[in-house]
Amino acid sequence: MMSEKKPTINDVAREAGVSKRTVSRVINGSTNVGPKTLELIQQVIDRLDYSPDKQARGLASSRSYLLGLIYDNPDALYIDQVQRGVLNICSSKGYELVVHPCKYNSTDLVKNCLSFIRRSNIDGVIVLPPVSESKDLAAALREAGHCYVRMASVDLDDHTNIVVSDERAAMSEMARYIVSLGHKNIGFITGPLNYYSSIERLEGFRNTLVQLGIGLDEAKVVEGQNSYQSGQDGAQQLLQLADRPSAIFANNDEMAAGVLRVAHQLGIKVPEQLSIAGFDDNILASRIIPSLTTIQRPVGAMASLAAHKIIQSVEKNIVESVDKEFLVKPHLIIRESTSAPTAVD
């Protein structure tokens, strides 16, 4: 039995009573089609269940309909959230996603990323932190004429090319909350201090403590690597101090989970004897016991906005205008891992 023939662009044009060129304009998001004609063609496309051949579509428009995602981040849950946010937009716009892990601290970072773009023939690239913090890479992308959007915690670029998470303000909110519980003896496990995000979070927290008349003891600030193991290592250092903290903030939820593990091993009750907070609000935060107080960074929304912006750059005639949208605001999520301090045994 022969399979049913797949509808073609010629079928759509004939049914709609328009030229093939007009149908092609609609498929490629052109604004040079009247609203009534656009609606008619879209109805025919839906009725025939027509989907354009991506290869032919790419050849016709000199585009590949591929977007790239460049990252170096040990948090698999974060990467998953980003991909879901990007794919949500890609699927509605007819694009596919190609991912490329790399090493942020490698000497050939720029060469590696440019090679990926050239090899994959992608139309544009979304760059995640900490790779997005590289001025050299951003300059190389501009010089080569590549469309790109950086996701970052600092306003590093033209707003067409960046989506920023206001993490300094979020950490001010976290500091005020922890102090409102009555904590004054606070430990802090940072991320790598050569990352902008780590500095933004630390300074947002520390500066707010100063405003509240509470200092952050530098002996209780430990540098971590945004990994579960480094969270455990930092907790071992902080919780074995004679004057151990009554609250510890960790730069991400992975490290906060490591702190929780060590507290359990040392017989320290959470939150009765130790409050713990993290950052990101990944799926782990609500599933561990006790559930984790954290900063919810809207990663999926950031990634979707980045995808919108990159497609707008690629398709210079796109209808949506998101050029000026660039700032998203994380916020505090209060759960079971924090409470007022009690006396240390």
KARA-V680460 format. One record per residue. N is the residue number from 1. PHI is phi in whole degrees, 0 to 359 (none if undefined). OMEGA is omega in radians with two decimals (none if undefined). D_LAST is the distance of its C-alpha to the last C-alpha in Angstrom with 1 decimal. Layout:
# KARA-V680460
N	PHI	OMEGA	D_LAST
N	PHI	OMEGA	D_LAST
This chain:
# KARA-V680460
1	none	-3.09	79.3
2	284	3.13	79.0
3	286	-3.14	75.7
4	294	-3.10	76.0
5	293	3.12	76.7
6	288	3.14	73.9
7	297	-3.11	74.9
8	245	3.10	75.7
9	296	3.09	75.7
10	294	3.10	79.5
11	297	3.13	78.9
12	297	-3.12	76.6
13	298	-3.13	79.1
14	295	-3.13	82.0
15	295	-3.10	80.2
16	275	-3.12	79.1
17	70	3.13	82.5
18	231	3.12	81.2
19	281	3.07	81.4
20	299	3.13	79.1
21	298	3.14	78.2
22	294	3.08	76.9
23	299	-3.14	74.8
24	299	3.11	73.4
25	298	3.13	72.4
26	296	-3.12	70.4
27	300	-3.06	68.7
28	267	3.01	67.7
29	77	-3.13	66.4
30	292	3.09	69.3
31	268	-3.08	69.7
32	271	3.10	73.5
33	227	-3.13	74.0
34	297	-3.07	74.8
35	299	3.14	72.4
36	292	3.11	74.9
37	294	3.12	75.8
38	301	-3.13	72.1
39	296	3.13	71.4
40	299	-3.12	74.5
41	296	-3.14	73.6
42	296	3.09	70.0
43	297	3.12	71.3
44	294	3.10	73.7
45	302	-3.14	70.9
46	293	-3.10	68.7
47	294	-3.13	71.7
48	276	-3.06	72.7
49	56	-3.11	69.1
50	276	3.01	70.1
51	228	-3.08	67.6
52	293	3.05	68.8
53	290	-3.03	68.9
54	298	-3.11	66.2
55	293	3.13	68.2
56	294	3.13	71.3
57	298	3.13	69.3
58	295	3.13	67.8
59	297	-3.09	71.3
60	293	-3.05	72.8
61	250	-3.09	70.2
62	59	3.09	69.5
63	232	-3.14	65.8
64	264	-3.04	63.9
65	60	3.06	61.6
66	238	3.01	58.7
67	247	3.13	55.5
68	254	3.06	53.1
69	229	-3.11	49.4
70	252	-3.10	48.0
71	207	2.91	44.3
72	215	-3.06	41.8
73	210	-3.09	38.4
74	284	-3.07	36.1
75	270	-3.10	34.9
76	297	-3.14	37.4
77	293	3.08	36.3
78	297	-3.13	37.1
79	298	3.12	40.5
80	298	3.12	41.2
81	298	3.13	40.6
82	297	-3.11	43.0
83	299	3.12	45.6
84	298	3.13	45.6
85	296	3.13	46.0
86	292	-3.09	48.9
87	295	3.09	50.6
88	301	3.11	50.6
89	277	-3.13	52.9
90	304	-3.07	54.8
91	296	-3.13	55.9
92	281	-3.10	57.4
93	253	3.10	59.2
94	81	3.12	60.5
95	252	3.03	58.4
96	245	-3.08	56.6
97	242	3.07	53.5
98	242	-3.08	53.3
99	257	-3.10	49.9
100	218	3.02	49.5
101	287	3.12	46.3
102	212	3.13	46.5
103	249	-3.07	44.5
104	301	-3.06	43.7
105	271	-3.12	43.5
106	286	-3.11	46.7
107	287	-3.11	49.7
108	252	-3.10	52.0
109	305	-3.07	50.0
110	297	3.14	52.9
111	299	-3.13	55.5
112	299	-3.09	53.5
113	290	3.11	53.1
114	295	3.10	56.7
115	296	3.10	57.9
116	300	-3.12	55.9
117	298	-3.13	57.5
118	293	-3.10	61.0
119	294	-3.07	60.7
120	272	3.13	59.4
121	55	-3.12	61.9
122	276	-3.13	59.3
123	279	-3.12	60.2
124	193	-3.03	57.0
125	223	3.01	53.4
126	256	-3.05	49.9
127	244	-3.09	47.5
128	263	3.05	43.7
129	291	0.09	41.0
130	274	-3.10	40.6
131	301	-3.12	44.3
132	296	-3.12	45.3
133	278	-3.10	44.1
134	284	3.09	46.8
135	294	-3.13	49.5
136	295	3.14	51.8
137	293	3.13	51.7
138	300	3.13	52.3
139	296	3.14	55.2
140	294	3.11	56.7
141	295	3.11	56.5
142	296	-3.10	58.3
143	298	-3.13	60.9
144	279	3.11	61.6
145	78	-3.14	62.1
146	275	3.01	59.4
147	286	-3.13	57.9
148	209	2.98	54.1
149	224	3.12	51.0
150	258	2.94	47.7
151	264	-3.01	44.4
152	206	3.10	42.1
153	254	-3.13	39.4
154	226	3.14	41.8
155	284	-2.97	45.3
156	257	-2.91	47.1
157	208	2.98	50.5
158	303	-3.02	53.3
159	293	3.01	52.0
160	292	-2.97	54.4
161	249	-3.06	52.5
162	208	2.95	48.8
163	233	-3.00	46.2
164	244	3.01	43.1
165	262	-3.07	39.6
166	280	-3.01	38.3
167	280	3.09	34.9
168	295	3.12	34.3
169	293	3.13	34.7
170	296	-3.13	32.4
171	287	3.02	29.6
172	295	3.09	30.2
173	297	3.12	29.6
174	296	-3.13	26.4
175	299	-3.13	25.1
176	296	3.13	26.1
177	294	-3.11	24.4
178	298	3.11	21.0
179	293	-3.13	21.4
180	296	3.09	22.6
181	284	-3.13	19.3
182	111	-3.13	17.8
183	280	3.03	16.4
184	233	-3.14	17.4
185	262	-2.94	15.4
186	240	3.03	17.2
187	256	-3.08	18.2
188	218	3.04	21.6
189	255	-3.08	23.3
190	280	2.87	27.0
191	275	3.09	30.0
192	304	-3.00	32.7
193	280	2.97	33.5
194	266	3.07	37.2
195	259	3.09	37.1
196	304	-3.08	37.9
197	301	3.14	35.6
198	296	-3.13	32.5
199	292	3.13	33.6
200	301	-3.10	34.4
201	291	3.14	30.9
202	296	-3.08	29.1
203	289	3.09	31.5
204	299	3.13	31.5
205	289	-3.07	27.7
206	296	-3.11	27.6
207	297	3.12	30.6
208	290	3.07	29.3
209	301	3.12	26.1
210	299	3.12	28.4
211	300	-3.13	30.5
212	271	3.10	27.5
213	81	3.14	26.7
214	236	3.11	23.6
215	274	3.00	23.9
216	255	-3.10	22.9
217	299	-3.10	21.7
218	298	3.09	24.1
219	291	-3.13	21.7
220	250	3.01	19.7
221	250	-3.06	23.0
222	242	3.12	23.8
223	277	3.06	27.2
224	248	-3.10	27.4
225	237	-3.12	30.5
226	64	3.13	30.1
227	242	3.13	29.5
228	303	-3.11	27.0
229	297	-3.13	26.6
230	290	3.02	26.1
231	294	3.07	23.4
232	296	-3.13	21.6
233	298	3.12	22.5
234	296	3.13	21.2
235	295	3.10	17.8
236	302	-3.12	17.5
237	292	-3.05	18.4
238	282	-3.01	16.1
239	277	3.07	12.8
240	258	3.01	13.2
241	289	3.10	13.5
242	299	3.11	11.7
243	252	-3.01	11.6
244	290	-3.12	11.2
245	294	3.01	12.8
246	267	3.08	11.7
247	214	3.08	15.1
248	230	2.96	17.5
249	260	3.06	21.2
250	245	-2.98	23.3
251	298	3.00	27.1
252	210	-3.06	28.0
253	293	3.10	26.9
254	301	-3.14	27.5
255	291	3.11	24.9
256	299	3.08	22.4
257	296	3.06	22.9
258	296	3.09	22.1
259	296	3.13	18.8
260	300	3.13	18.0
261	298	-3.12	19.1
262	292	3.10	16.9
263	302	3.11	13.7
264	298	-3.14	14.9
265	297	-3.11	15.6
266	271	3.13	12.2
267	74	3.12	10.6
268	266	-3.07	9.2
269	281	3.10	10.5
270	245	0.17	13.4
271	260	-3.02	13.9
272	303	-3.11	11.0
273	253	3.14	8.5
274	207	3.01	11.5
275	268	-3.12	15.1
276	230	3.09	17.9
277	222	-3.13	21.5
278	229	-3.09	24.7
279	210	3.03	28.5
280	127	-3.02	31.6
281	59	3.02	30.9
282	283	-3.01	32.5
283	300	3.12	32.8
284	298	-3.00	29.6
285	299	-3.10	27.4
286	271	-3.05	28.4
287	255	3.12	28.4
288	283	-3.14	25.0
289	239	-0.11	22.1
290	290	3.12	20.6
291	297	-2.87	23.6
292	262	2.92	23.3
293	291	-3.00	23.7
294	201	2.99	26.4
295	260	3.11	29.6
296	274	3.05	32.6
297	266	-3.07	35.3
298	285	-3.03	38.6
299	300	-3.13	39.6
300	299	3.13	42.4
301	294	3.08	43.9
302	298	-3.11	43.9
303	294	3.11	45.6
304	295	3.10	48.1
305	297	3.10	49.0
306	299	3.13	49.3
307	296	3.07	51.7
308	303	-3.07	53.7
309	294	-3.11	54.0
310	291	3.11	55.1
311	292	3.07	57.7
312	298	3.11	58.9
313	292	-3.13	59.5
314	290	-3.12	61.2
315	261	-2.96	63.3
316	298	-3.14	64.5
317	252	-3.08	66.1
318	297	-3.05	63.2
319	289	-3.11	63.2
320	297	3.08	59.5
321	235	-3.13	58.5
322	240	-3.12	54.9
323	308	-3.00	55.6
324	273	3.08	53.7
325	280	-3.12	50.7
326	212	-3.00	48.0
327	251	3.02	44.7
328	240	-3.03	42.1
329	242	3.02	38.9
330	292	3.11	35.6
331	213	-3.05	33.3
332	286	3.01	29.7
333	242	-3.10	28.8
334	264	3.11	25.7
335	229	-2.93	24.1
336	274	-2.97	21.0
337	275	3.14	18.7
338	230	3.05	18.0
339	198	3.07	16.7
340	296	-3.10	15.4
341	288	3.00	12.0
342	238	-3.10	9.2
343	297	3.07	6.3
344	281	3.14	3.8
345	296	none	0.0
